[in-house]
Amino acid sequence: MNKRDEINAKVDRLVEMLAAKNLGGALIGSQPNFSWLSAGGSNGIDLSRETGAGALFVRNDGKRFVLANRIEIQRLLDEELIETDFEPVEFGWEEEKASAAFFGLRTRRLLDDNSAIGSDIYSGPGVVPLESELARCRYQLTESEIERLRALGSDASEAIVKLAHELQPGEPEQQVARRVADGLAVHNIRSIVTLVAADDRISKYRHPVPTSQRWQHAVMIVVGAQRGGLITSFTRIVHHGTIPDDLRRRTEAAAQVNAQLLAATKPGASGADLFKLAAQTYASEGFANEERLHHQGGATGYRTRDWVAHPASNERVQLHQAFAWNPSVTGTKVEETCIAFADGVEVITGNAGWPQVSTRVDGREYLSPDILQL
């Protein structure tokens, strides 16, 4: 599937959604949604903002546009939207700055009637919020997205395997984080989540922002790797010297939860049922209520998590949807990214260069990342 075919398929989804919502068009300005609709392009300039520079607009007849000020329009056409069919709409940057409702007002001029429009960004009064509907249009990956996500998972995990074997006790968490970012950048990958925990911080914090603490015995690295808008997430733990029996036991329990979640990630399964399964498995492994100390992960793709499994979740697994499960038992964690197929999941971040825990569920083997002993 080439870029035009991928975009056409996504526009078809949007047109169907617009008809169901009785809208004249969808304005797409957030960075994740821009990357999705453009098949890997980016409108990101200031990465501290959800909204990018420029937006895409799809009309209910399938006509598509790119709206951007004169600072950005040519670069977007030349570098981010090459070989696409978005018609450019250019305006002065000062016009855009004059009103928070500018994009909504400018977009209405592209309609043939007075239909309402929807948007994933604030575009003025009367514009219908559409993020939830756009997210559902994103869930099912196209063939070309699956290929790109597989390549991303392979490249990112291989980069971290290489880095992990080079780690030395005594390095501060912040330096490890810097090495993670540099190692991924070689593959044109951006680390949008980089968490590092040394020794006791692994047990203390589920989301350990890197500090100056130096690791001596164990270090945990959590990565959210992004390329072309797509994201894979995974966690790796490195231990210097003999791995304590208690740590190994906890890791095997987390791997059991992970295996149960992977086995149950089938089209139609609900987030609530997946959460319940995780809770039951923690209890059967002797670690009841660990699910209350951290979320278990969930759907991914163009956001680190589109939704997470929880007791009230009515979201359901879609065919060809990506998931990142991250079960944790205090002091350890396992995490990989997978894609749901009709015959089971495919883990795309697993790597032959990393030790693995083998777990069988209903006769099928599931592999989870073990602890790397240096």
C-alpha positions as CSV (number, residue, x, y, z in Angstrom):
1,M,0.0,0.0,0.0
2,N,1.6,3.3,-1.1
3,K,1.1,6.6,0.7
4,R,-1.8,7.8,-1.5
5,D,-3.6,4.5,-1.0
6,E,-3.1,4.7,2.7
7,I,-4.4,8.3,2.9
8,N,-7.4,7.4,0.6
9,A,-8.3,4.6,3.0
10,K,-8.2,6.9,6.0
11,V,-10.2,9.6,4.2
12,D,-12.9,7.0,3.5
13,R,-13.1,6.3,7.2
14,L,-13.4,10.0,7.9
15,V,-16.1,10.5,5.3
16,E,-18.1,7.7,6.8
17,M,-17.7,9.2,10.3
18,L,-18.7,12.7,9.0
19,A,-21.8,11.2,7.5
20,A,-22.7,9.5,10.8
21,K,-22.2,12.8,12.7
22,N,-23.9,14.9,10.0
23,L,-20.8,17.2,9.6
24,G,-19.5,19.1,6.7
25,G,-15.8,18.3,7.4
26,A,-13.1,17.4,9.9
27,L,-10.3,19.8,10.8
28,I,-7.2,18.0,12.1
29,G,-4.5,20.0,13.8
30,S,-3.1,17.9,16.6
31,Q,0.3,16.4,16.0
32,P,-0.7,12.7,16.4
33,N,-3.7,13.0,14.1
34,F,-1.8,15.0,11.5
35,S,0.8,12.2,11.4
36,W,-1.9,9.6,11.1
37,L,-3.8,11.2,8.2
38,S,-0.6,12.2,6.3
39,A,0.8,8.7,6.6
40,G,3.8,9.6,8.7
41,G,4.2,13.4,8.1
42,S,4.5,15.9,10.9
43,N,3.2,19.4,11.6
44,G,5.3,19.6,14.8
45,I,7.5,22.6,15.4
46,D,6.9,23.4,19.1
47,L,6.8,19.9,20.7
48,S,5.5,21.3,24.0
49,R,2.1,21.9,22.2
50,E,-0.6,19.4,21.3
51,T,-1.4,21.5,18.2
52,G,1.0,21.6,15.4
53,A,1.9,24.2,12.7
54,G,-0.8,23.8,10.1
55,A,-3.8,21.6,9.9
56,L,-5.5,19.2,7.5
57,F,-9.1,19.4,6.5
58,V,-11.3,16.6,5.0
59,R,-14.6,17.6,3.6
60,N,-17.6,15.3,3.7
61,D,-17.2,14.6,-0.1
62,G,-13.6,13.4,0.4
63,K,-11.9,16.6,-0.8
64,R,-8.8,17.3,1.3
65,F,-6.9,20.4,2.1
66,V,-3.8,21.6,4.1
67,L,-4.1,24.9,5.8
68,A,-1.0,26.7,7.0
69,N,0.5,30.2,7.2
70,R,3.0,31.4,4.7
71,I,5.9,30.5,7.1
72,E,5.0,26.8,7.0
73,I,3.0,26.0,3.9
74,Q,5.8,25.3,1.4
75,R,7.8,23.1,3.8
76,L,4.8,21.1,4.6
77,L,4.1,20.5,0.9
78,D,7.7,19.7,0.1
79,E,8.7,17.6,3.0
80,E,5.7,16.3,5.0
81,L,3.0,16.0,2.4
82,I,5.0,14.9,-0.7
83,E,3.2,12.6,-3.0
84,T,-0.2,13.4,-1.5
85,D,-3.3,15.2,-2.8
86,F,-3.9,17.9,-0.2
87,E,-4.8,21.2,-1.8
88,P,-3.0,24.1,-0.1
89,V,-4.7,26.9,1.6
90,E,-2.3,29.7,2.5
91,F,-2.8,32.7,4.8
92,G,-0.7,35.3,6.7
93,W,0.7,34.3,10.1
94,E,-0.7,37.5,11.5
95,E,-4.2,36.5,10.5
96,E,-3.8,33.2,12.3
97,K,-2.5,35.0,15.5
98,A,-5.4,37.5,15.4
99,S,-8.1,35.0,16.6
100,A,-8.3,31.7,18.3
101,A,-11.3,30.9,16.1
102,F,-9.3,31.5,12.9
103,F,-9.0,27.9,11.7
104,G,-12.7,27.3,12.2
105,L,-13.7,30.4,10.3
106,R,-11.2,29.8,7.5
107,T,-12.3,26.2,7.1
108,R,-16.0,27.1,6.8
109,R,-15.1,29.0,3.6
110,L,-14.2,25.6,2.1
111,L,-17.7,24.2,2.5
112,D,-20.4,24.3,-0.1
113,D,-23.1,24.8,2.5
114,N,-23.6,25.9,6.1
115,S,-22.9,22.4,7.6
116,A,-21.2,22.3,10.9
117,I,-17.6,21.2,11.1
118,G,-15.7,19.1,13.7
119,S,-12.1,19.4,15.0
120,D,-9.6,17.8,17.3
121,I,-8.4,21.3,18.3
122,Y,-10.2,24.3,19.6
123,S,-11.3,26.2,16.5
124,G,-13.9,28.6,17.8
125,P,-17.5,28.4,19.0
126,G,-19.8,26.0,17.3
127,V,-17.0,23.6,16.2
128,V,-17.8,20.1,17.3
129,P,-15.1,18.3,19.3
130,L,-14.0,15.2,17.4
131,E,-11.0,13.6,19.2
132,S,-12.9,10.5,20.3
133,E,-14.3,9.9,16.9
134,L,-10.9,10.5,15.2
135,A,-9.3,8.1,17.7
136,R,-11.6,5.3,16.6
137,C,-10.8,6.0,13.0
138,R,-7.1,5.5,13.9
139,Y,-7.4,2.3,15.8
140,Q,-7.2,-0.2,12.9
141,L,-3.8,0.0,11.3
142,T,-3.4,-0.2,7.6
143,E,-1.0,-2.7,5.9
144,S,1.7,0.0,5.5
145,E,1.3,1.2,9.1
146,I,1.8,-2.4,10.3
147,E,5.0,-2.6,8.3
148,R,6.3,0.7,9.7
149,L,5.4,-0.2,13.2
150,R,7.2,-3.6,12.9
151,A,10.3,-1.8,11.6
152,L,10.1,0.8,14.4
153,G,9.7,-1.9,17.1
154,S,12.7,-3.8,15.7
155,D,15.0,-0.8,15.4
156,A,14.1,0.7,18.8
157,S,14.5,-2.6,20.7
158,E,17.8,-3.4,19.0
159,A,19.1,0.0,19.9
160,I,18.3,-0.5,23.6
161,V,19.8,-4.0,23.5
162,K,23.1,-2.5,22.3
163,L,23.0,0.2,24.9
164,A,22.2,-2.1,27.7
165,H,25.2,-4.4,27.1
166,E,27.4,-1.3,27.3
167,L,26.0,0.0,30.7
168,Q,28.4,0.3,33.6
169,P,27.4,0.5,37.3
170,G,27.9,4.0,38.6
171,E,26.2,5.8,35.7
172,P,23.6,8.4,36.8
173,E,20.0,7.9,35.6
174,Q,20.2,11.1,33.5
175,Q,23.2,9.9,31.6
176,V,21.5,6.6,30.8
177,A,18.5,8.6,29.6
178,R,20.7,10.7,27.4
179,R,22.3,7.5,25.9
180,V,18.8,6.1,25.2
181,A,17.8,9.2,23.3
182,D,21.1,9.2,21.3
183,G,20.9,5.5,20.5
184,L,17.4,5.9,19.2
185,A,18.2,9.0,17.2
186,V,20.7,7.1,15.1
187,H,17.6,5.3,13.7
188,N,15.6,8.5,13.2
189,I,13.6,7.6,16.3
190,R,12.5,10.1,19.0
191,S,12.2,9.0,22.6
192,I,9.0,10.7,23.7
193,V,9.0,8.8,27.0
194,T,12.3,8.1,28.7
195,L,12.1,6.8,32.3
196,V,15.1,5.5,34.2
197,A,15.1,4.1,37.7
198,A,18.2,3.0,39.7
199,D,18.0,0.4,42.4
200,D,15.5,1.4,45.1
201,R,13.7,3.8,42.8
202,I,12.4,0.8,40.8
203,S,10.3,-0.2,43.8
204,K,9.4,3.3,44.8
205,Y,8.1,4.8,41.6
206,R,6.1,3.4,38.7
207,H,7.0,6.5,36.5
208,P,10.6,7.3,37.5
209,V,11.7,10.5,35.8
210,P,15.5,10.3,35.5
211,T,17.6,11.9,38.3
212,S,21.2,12.2,39.2
213,Q,21.1,8.9,41.2
214,R,23.7,6.4,40.1
215,W,22.8,2.8,39.6
216,Q,24.8,0.1,41.3
217,H,22.8,-3.2,41.2
218,A,19.8,-2.7,38.9
219,V,18.5,-0.1,36.4
220,M,15.1,0.0,34.7
221,I,14.7,1.7,31.3
222,V,11.2,2.6,30.0
223,V,11.0,3.8,26.4
224,G,8.3,5.3,24.3
225,A,9.8,5.3,20.8
226,Q,8.3,7.4,18.0
227,R,9.0,7.5,14.3
228,G,6.6,8.9,11.6
229,G,4.0,9.5,14.3
230,L,3.8,5.8,15.3
231,I,4.8,4.8,18.8
232,T,6.1,1.6,20.4
233,S,6.6,1.2,24.2
234,F,8.7,-1.3,26.1
235,T,10.6,-1.7,29.4
236,R,14.0,-3.3,30.1
237,I,15.7,-4.1,33.4
238,V,19.5,-4.6,33.7
239,H,21.1,-6.2,36.8
240,H,24.8,-6.3,37.7
241,G,25.7,-9.6,39.3
242,T,23.5,-12.4,40.5
243,I,19.8,-11.7,40.2
244,P,18.0,-12.1,43.6
245,D,15.5,-14.9,43.8
246,D,12.7,-12.5,45.0
247,L,13.3,-10.3,42.0
248,R,13.2,-13.2,39.6
249,R,10.0,-14.5,41.2
250,R,8.3,-11.1,40.9
251,T,9.4,-10.8,37.2
252,E,8.0,-14.2,36.4
253,A,4.7,-13.2,38.0
254,A,4.6,-10.1,35.9
255,A,5.4,-12.2,32.9
256,Q,2.4,-14.4,33.7
257,V,0.1,-11.4,33.7
258,N,1.6,-10.2,30.5
259,A,1.1,-13.6,28.8
260,Q,-2.5,-13.7,30.0
261,L,-3.1,-10.3,28.5
262,L,-1.4,-11.1,25.2
263,A,-3.5,-14.3,24.9
264,A,-6.7,-12.4,25.6
265,T,-6.0,-9.5,23.2
266,K,-8.4,-10.6,20.6
267,P,-10.8,-8.6,18.5
268,G,-13.9,-7.9,20.5
269,A,-12.3,-8.2,23.9
270,S,-13.3,-5.3,26.2
271,G,-11.0,-3.2,28.3
272,A,-12.9,-4.1,31.4
273,D,-12.5,-7.9,30.8
274,L,-8.8,-7.5,30.1
275,F,-8.4,-5.5,33.4
276,K,-10.3,-8.2,35.3
277,L,-8.1,-10.9,33.9
278,A,-5.0,-9.0,34.9
279,A,-6.3,-8.6,38.5
280,Q,-7.2,-12.3,38.7
281,T,-3.7,-13.3,37.5
282,Y,-1.9,-11.1,40.0
283,A,-4.0,-12.7,42.8
284,S,-3.3,-16.2,41.5
285,E,0.4,-15.4,41.4
286,G,0.5,-14.3,45.0
287,F,0.5,-10.5,44.3
288,A,-3.1,-9.5,44.8
289,N,-4.0,-5.8,44.2
290,E,-0.8,-4.9,42.3
291,E,-3.1,-3.8,39.5
292,R,-4.2,-0.9,41.8
293,L,-0.6,0.5,41.9
294,H,-0.3,1.1,38.2
295,H,-2.4,0.9,35.1
296,Q,-1.8,-2.2,32.9
297,G,-1.4,-0.5,29.6
298,G,-3.7,-0.7,26.6
299,A,-4.2,0.5,23.0
300,T,-1.4,2.4,21.3
301,G,-0.5,3.7,17.8
302,Y,-0.1,7.4,17.4
303,R,-0.4,8.1,21.2
304,T,1.4,6.2,23.9
305,R,-2.0,5.0,25.0
306,D,-5.2,5.6,23.1
307,W,-7.0,4.0,26.0
308,V,-6.0,1.9,29.0
309,A,-7.8,-1.1,30.4
310,H,-9.8,-0.3,33.6
311,P,-12.9,-1.7,35.4
312,A,-15.3,0.6,33.6
313,S,-13.8,0.5,30.2
314,N,-16.2,-0.4,27.3
315,E,-13.5,0.0,24.6
316,R,-13.0,-3.1,22.6
317,V,-9.9,-4.6,20.8
318,Q,-10.0,-4.0,17.1
319,L,-8.4,-6.2,14.4
320,H,-4.9,-4.9,13.5
321,Q,-4.9,-2.5,16.5
322,A,-1.6,-2.0,18.4
323,F,-1.3,-2.6,22.2
324,A,1.3,-2.0,24.8
325,W,0.7,-4.0,28.0
326,N,2.9,-3.1,31.0
327,P,2.1,-5.3,34.0
328,S,4.3,-4.6,37.1
329,V,4.9,-6.2,40.4
330,T,6.6,-3.8,42.9
331,G,10.3,-3.8,42.1
332,T,9.9,-5.1,38.5
333,K,8.0,-4.7,35.3
334,V,7.5,-6.2,31.8
335,E,6.3,-4.3,28.8
336,E,6.2,-4.9,25.0
337,T,4.2,-3.6,22.1
338,C,2.1,-6.0,20.0
339,I,-0.5,-6.0,17.2
340,A,-3.8,-7.9,17.4
341,F,-4.5,-10.3,14.5
342,A,-7.4,-12.7,14.1
343,D,-5.1,-15.7,15.1
344,G,-3.4,-14.0,18.0
345,V,-1.0,-11.1,18.8
346,E,2.4,-10.4,17.2
347,V,4.9,-8.9,19.6
348,I,7.0,-6.4,17.6
349,T,9.4,-5.1,20.3
350,G,10.8,-8.5,21.4
351,N,14.4,-9.0,20.5
352,A,16.5,-12.2,20.3
353,G,19.4,-10.4,22.0
354,W,17.4,-10.0,25.2
355,P,16.7,-12.8,27.8
356,Q,13.1,-13.8,27.9
357,V,10.6,-15.5,30.2
358,S,8.6,-18.2,28.5
359,T,5.0,-18.7,29.6
360,R,2.4,-20.9,28.1
361,V,-1.3,-20.1,28.0
362,D,-3.8,-22.5,26.4
363,G,-0.9,-24.4,24.8
364,R,0.7,-21.3,23.2
365,E,4.0,-19.8,24.2
366,Y,4.3,-16.2,25.1
367,L,7.6,-14.4,25.6
368,S,8.1,-11.5,28.0
369,P,11.4,-9.6,28.6
370,D,13.5,-11.0,31.5
371,I,16.2,-9.2,33.4
372,L,19.5,-8.9,31.6
373,Q,22.4,-9.9,33.9
374,L,25.7,-8.2,33.2
